[in-house]
Structure formats: structure tokens, C-alpha cells
Amino acid sequence: MKLLTALDYRKLLKKFRTDANMTQEELAHELNISQSHVSKYELGRKVIDIETFMQWTSITNSDVYLASVIFGIDLLNTATQLIPMFIGGIFRWIL
């Protein structure tokens, strides 16, 4: 399992926010922290606590992406492989 380094997590934080089309100010408001804290987290100048990290991923709808990064799973490839097997299984069950 690949562990997230400080550089990785700060890049992820910014990616989650920008993919959600949120400014630092908007995210800070949702997290009930200052914009300065958001900036420091994204720059790696401040270590984010797990509770704030989980809120960040929830607010930016990045939960699934985070899981795929943590567990090293390419969800799109996995889904692409499983869907035909699932559909094929249903057809065999019906017939």
C-alpha cells in the first residue's frame, strides 16, 4: 500500500477543492476555519488533522477519489471490468 507523503496530501487537498470549483474562501467558510488555514494546508505549511481532512473530502465530494488513492484502486477500470460480468451474470440467471 502506498502511503501519502506530505507533498501528495497537499496536492490532493488543492485538487479536491479546485475540482469542486471552490475558492479557498468558500471552503474555509464551510470548514469554519480561516482562508489562511486552507492556504497553509494546501502549501504544506500546516499539518491537517484527520477530522478536518475528512470534512474537506466530504465538502468537496472527493470521498470516492480519496479511497481510490489510499487503496491504490483504479475505480474506473474496476467498474469497467465488473459491469459486463454483472450484466452477463444476470442474463445467465434469467435464462
C-alpha positions in Angstrom: 0.0 0.0 0.0 1.3 3.4 -1.0 1.5 5.9 1.9 0.6 9.5 1.2 3.6 11.8 1.6 3.2 15.4 2.7 3.6 16.5 -0.9 0.9 14.1 -2.0 -1.6 15.1 0.5 -1.2 18.9 -0.1 -1.6 18.3 -3.8 -4.7 16.2 -3.1 -6.3 18.9 -0.9 -5.9 21.5 -3.6 -7.1 19.1 -6.3 -10.2 18.3 -4.3 -11.0 22.0 -3.8 -10.4 23.0 -7.4 -12.3 20.0 -8.8 -15.2 21.1 -6.7 -14.9 24.6 -8.2 -14.5 26.2 -4.8 -12.3 29.1 -3.7 -10.2 28.9 -0.6 -12.6 31.4 1.0 -15.6 29.2 0.2 -14.0 26.1 1.5 -12.8 27.9 4.6 -16.4 29.1 5.3 -17.7 25.5 5.0 -14.9 24.2 7.3 -15.4 27.1 9.7 -11.7 28.0 9.5 -9.8 30.9 8.0 -8.8 31.1 4.4 -5.2 31.4 5.7 -5.6 27.9 7.2 -6.8 26.5 3.9 -3.8 28.0 2.1 -1.4 26.7 4.7 -2.8 23.2 4.4 -2.5 23.3 0.6 1.1 24.6 0.8 2.1 22.0 3.4 2.9 24.7 6.0 0.4 23.4 8.4 -0.4 19.7 9.1 -4.1 19.0 8.7 -5.8 16.9 11.3 -7.8 13.8 10.3 -11.2 15.4 11.2 -10.6 18.4 9.1 -9.2 16.2 6.3 -12.4 14.1 6.3 -14.6 17.2 6.3 -12.6 18.6 3.4 -13.2 15.4 1.3 -16.8 15.3 2.2 -17.5 19.0 1.4 -15.7 18.7 -1.9 -17.3 15.3 -2.7 -13.9 13.7 -3.0 -14.6 10.7 -0.8 -14.5 8.1 -3.6 -11.4 9.6 -5.2 -9.7 9.6 -1.8 -10.5 5.9 -1.3 -9.0 5.1 -4.7 -5.8 7.0 -3.9 -5.4 5.4 -0.5 -6.1 1.9 -1.6 -4.4 2.2 -5.0 -7.6 1.2 -6.8 -8.4 2.5 -10.2 -12.2 2.6 -9.8 -13.0 3.3 -13.4 -11.0 0.3 -14.6 -12.5 -1.9 -11.9 -16.1 -0.8 -12.7 -15.4 -1.3 -16.4 -14.4 -4.9 -15.8 -17.1 -5.7 -13.3 -20.2 -4.3 -15.1 -20.1 -6.7 -18.0 -19.6 -9.6 -15.6 -22.5 -8.5 -13.5 -24.8 -8.0 -16.6 -23.7 -11.3 -18.0 -24.5 -13.0 -14.7 -28.0 -11.5 -14.7 -28.7 -12.7 -18.2 -27.5 -16.3 -17.4 -29.6 -16.3 -14.2 -32.7 -15.1 -16.2 -32.2 -17.7 -18.9 
